[in-house]
Amino acid sequence: MKKPKVCILRTAGTNCDKETAFAFSLAGASADLVHINNLVSAKVSLADYHILALPGGFSYGDDIASGKIFANELKYKLAGDLKKFIQDGKLIIGICNGFQILVKSGLLPGNDSLVQEASLIINDSGKFEDRWSHLRKAKNKCVWAKNLPEIICLPVAHGEGKFILQDKKILKRLKNNGQIVFQYSNAQGKFCGYPDNPNGAEENIAGICDKTGRILGLMPHPERNISLEQHPGWKNNEAGIGLQIFKNGIDYIKKYF
């Protein structure tokens, strides 16, 4: 097939769109920056794309709560298009603010009625956390997490990254379904508190997927570790590991479309 097409969805306050587009391009895709108004007005059709990416930033200035306004736009203006996109077997990834948007729209953890079951709230430290973090890959079904080592290193940069769930039943469901993808850890893979868990997330959760494994949301930024030059420990195998996440998405599309 021709290069898989990626829609990098942006709005006012999005600021990681070009980096995310570059990462997908490096992985072998054709990536377009698309303003949400162009989807809502049907100037651009989501159906023309194989992957939807919601990049990091501070959409609408994080007014009300991080990602909430953008999430409402998806839920109330594009729900039909999104459901068709998912039913067609396509992929979605949300990074940092994008993860917040997916969770607050109800697309993650995922249910047919798009009811919000989780949230990402203010860090326990009460401040913006900008640091390199180690993640331990959980036993999961996520297509975006294939061929990754057990421990990876990605940077975080957020003020509202504490993942919480509505109740323990939902947590049990995530565990049983293999929907927990990444958890904060130390370099040896041990679960620890701050600063290894930079925000106090429940169960150290840094990223989850939906029940199909095709929708991934994570707080750390894989697009900021796609080359040797970006990682301070560039001599070890942690450097550039984020690129594999984007390659996984592209490989999946090439295989099934």
N, C-alpha and C positions, 0 to 999 in steps of 0.2 A: 504494500500500500504506500501511498504518498505519506509525507510526514504527518503524524498525528497532530491535530489542531487543538490548541489550548486557549481557553478564554480566561484571561487574567482580569478578574472583575474588580473594579475600583470605584471610588467615589471621593468626595471631599475628605481629606485627612489621611487617605491611604498613602503610604510612603515607601513600601517595599515592593511595589508592582514591577519596576524595571529590573530589580535584582532577581525576582522570581521568574520573570520572563527570560532573563539571561540563563538562569539555571535550566529551565526547560529546553531552551535552544541548544545549550551545551549537551543536553541529554538526547537530542535528536528530534525535537518537536518544532512546530511552527506556532509561535505564541503571539497572541494579539492582546493589547491593552484595551479593555472595553469598559466604558462608563456605564453604571447601572441604568442610567436614564435611557440609554440606547437599547437595552433589553426591554425595559418597561414600555417604551414607545414602539417596540418591534422594528426599529431601524436595523437592529442586529438580532439574529435568531440564535438562541442557545442550541438549537437542534443541529446547527452547522458544526458544532465542536464535539470533541471526544472527551475532553477533560475540562472541568471547571476548577479554577484555583482562586481562593480568597486569600490575598496576601496580608502581611502585617501592616501596622500603622496605627492610626488613631481616627477611625472613620467618624466623621461628624464631631470631631473633637472629644470623643468618648462622653458626650453629654448624656445625661441620665445614668448610663452605665456603659462600660466598654462594649462596643459592638451591638448594642441593643437597637439603635435606630436602623442600622443596616439590616439587622436580623428581621425586624418588622417589615422592611421593604421586601425582603425575600419571601417572607411568610404570607404577606397580604397582597403582594403585587405579582409574584412570580411562582407561586406554589404549584400551579398546574404545569408550567414549563419544567420546573425542577423535578416533580414527580415523574413526568414522562422521561426526562433525562436519566433518572435513576432506574426506571423500569427498563430502559433500553440497554442497561448494563454498563453505562459509562462511569467515569471516575470523578470524584471530588476530593480536593485537599484544601484544608484551611490552616493557615500558619499564624500563630500568635493572635492578632486581632481577628483573623479569619477563623480560628478555632472558637473564639468567643462568639462570633457571629453564628457559626454552625450550631453551637450549643444553645444559644438563646433563641434561635429560630425553631429548635426542636428537631433539626436534621440529625443531630447527635444527642444522645446515644442512638436515637432513631425510633420513630413510631409513626403509624399511618396518619394520625391526627395532628402531627407536628406540635404536640404538647411539650413544653419545656420541662425536662426532668433533672437538669443539672445546671450549674452555673460556674463562672469564674469570677472570683471576687478579689477584693484588695488583699495584697500580700500580707502575711502575718507581721513582717518587718515594718509595715506601714510606709514603705518607700519603694521607689523604682529600683528593680534589681537588674543589673547589667553585668553578666558574668558568663564564663564558660561552665557548662554543666555536663556531668556524666549521666547517661541514661542507660537503664538496663531493659533490654527487650524482653517483654513478657511472652508467654506462650499464647500466640494469637493467630487470627485468620486473615490479617490485613495484607492485601496484595502490595501495598506500598512498602512493607517492611521485609520483603523477601531478601535473602542473600546479605543480610546485615550481621555483623558480629554481635555477640551477646551484649557487649558494652560499647556504646558510641559516645562521642563528645560533640555537643552542639551549643552555641551560645543562646542565652535567654536575654530578653530586654523587654520587661513589662512591669506595670504597676498593679495590675489586676490579673494575676495568674493562678490564684489558689482555686484548684478544682474541688467542687463539692457536689454531692448528690442529694436528691430530695429525700431518699431514705435508704435503708440497708437492703431492701428488696431489689432496688435497681442495681446496687453494687453487686449483689449476688448474681443477678442476671448478666452483668458485664463479665464477671469472672467465668460463669458457666458457658457463655457464648464465645469466649476468647476475644472480647472486645477491648480489653486493656492492652495497649500496644507498647507504650513506653512508661517507665517509672524512674523518677530521679534516684540516683544512688551516688556512692563515692566511686573512685577509680577502680576499686576492686569488686564493684557490684553490690556492695552492702547498702541496705536502706538506712539512711541517716536523717537527722534533722537539719536545721539551718547551719551552714549555707548550702550544703549538698542538695537539700530540698529548698530551693530559693524562695518559695512562697507559702509553704505549709500545706500543700495540696493533700487532700484525703488519699490515703494509701499510696502517697508519693506519686500520684498519677500525673504524667506529663503529656500523654496523648492517648486517644481512644479511637476506635473505628465503629461503624455501624454493624449490624448483624450480617450484612453481605460481605464485609471486609473491603468494600470499594470506596467508602467515604472515610477519610482520615482527618482528624484534627489534632494538632499538637502545639504546645506553647513555644518550645525552642525553635530556632530558625535554621533549617537545613540549607537554605540558600546562602547562608553566611559561612558555610564550611564546604565549599565545592572544589577547592583547589589547595595545593600545598601552601601557597603564600598566605592563606587566611588563618591558618591555625598556628598558635604560638609553639606548639610541639610538632613542627612540620616534619621532623625526622621519624616520627612514629606513625603507626597505621591509623591514627585518629584523623589525620589531616585529609581533608577532602571527602570524608565519608558521607556527607550530606547529599552528594551528587547521586549516590546509589538510590536514594529514595525517589528522585525524579526519574531515573532510568527505569526503576521498577514500574512506574506508571506508564511510561512510554512502551516498555516491553509488553505489558499487559494489553494495551490497545493494539499493538502490532499483531499480537497473537489472536485476538478475538474479533477484530474489525477489518 
